[in-house]
């Protein structure tokens, strides 16, 4: 059994009667979740799930979804959560690139599950409840024993593929091994600094499905013997209400939500005292404006933790609660234990470097490859170092400061990445387009919006609405340009490539 699964099962077995998962009007104990994991594992074993099998899943967040992931990984299988938001072509492309051998879906996702099933012909199809196709996993698990099953898998086996792009051009499917997930959980323990014998951790999950960074926090919380509240995709007022009602100790949010929560709390001087149980508010996944951080400190008090991480590298750096001082705002902290950062070709030591360059990371928690894309894997790694696509520098005190990112990488409002060439490939596939260039334009304080410049094909009269609908139906909402400009020719760099900087500057001037 992997160290991670051993820690999770040990955490669940520590207090069988203690609350583990809260979802809507259900409250499950550690013992009940542990029983569900074992029952699911018995059914999955009969389906042949184990090392070498890759299980794609389509479902919203729920106790069953959490137990399913842990059951797949307990048997040594690789778990692949698919987005419930992307269109069918992107969904099929991701499942195919991930090498899915089996499929588990919730009945609410039946239509998309059928599309994946028909395209991939998986060995087994199971449903989390009654459905028109597939074996009912819940019904079969109700008849299965709750005793432990023999674990499978080695530390070096693939355990998780967290898909990062829904395009049909270049799906990104980073593979994390069991050893890598164990390293991530070790970093989480270091960040949380739980007090031995103190109050158990209680994490608030407020996202729609199993594809968000918050799911990892749920897993790590169970390993720590704590509990998680699965709130779903809700607004800031519901999050704030749940903080007090559920005695939440840990919260994760992207900068946009951090700003919304801060605005919801308002300038009440007693605001920070309103949540006596809250110990940490972690934020990350996108750059955070200095003003927002200052306002959030006023609202929440000294509880903020900033992290710099990605789906490929997991945690890289962190800025702790005692480091949230005005002089350090704007940095993303120092590397976590076991992580090394270098700028360009120079390793970033304690003395730092005044030079700006590409950020490279070496970490035991980093992915091992992009499944199904050896070319992208080879271009992303060099001698064990992973190129993040961001640029930065390390100051004299050893703090990493982000200064930019590669022109191809756009950070949208959700805190997720959109890669320009993915959207360009889809636009270029439209018969009315001869050439397209996609770029990000800063919007407000927190994110960028996707823009495109298009050269029409000869004789074409294609309009902006037609192209935005085309991208939306192919890739999903977050990839859809908010503005499309039609040009007779694209501006080019000295190397003959489309000049995204010039296009971006033209939008800013306009």
Secondary structure, 3 states (H helix, E strand, C coil): CCHHHHHHHHHHHCCCCCEEEEECCEEEEHHHHHHHHHHHHHHHHHCCCCCCCEEEEECECCHHHHHHHHHHHHCCCEEEECCCCCCHHHHHHHHHHHCCCEEEECHHHHHHHHHHHHHHCCCEEEECCCCCCCEEHHHHHHHCCCCCCCCCCCCCCEEEEEECCCCCCCCCEEEEEHHHHHHHHHHHHHHHCCCCCCCCCEEEECCCECCCCHHHHHHHHHHCCCEEEECCCCCHHHHHHHHHHCCCCEEEEEHHHHHHHHHHHCCCCCHHHHCCCCCEEEEECCCCCHHHHHHHHHHHCCCEEEEEEECCCEEEEEECHHHCCCCCCCCCCEECCCCEEEECCEECCCCCEEEEEEEEEECCCCCCEECCCHHHHHHHEECCEEEEEEEEEECCCCCEEEEEECCCEEECCCCCEEEHHHHHHHHHCCCCEEEEEEEEEEECCCEEEEEEEEEECCCCCCCHHHHHHHHHHHHCHHHCCCEEEECCCCCECCCCCECHHHHHHHHHHC
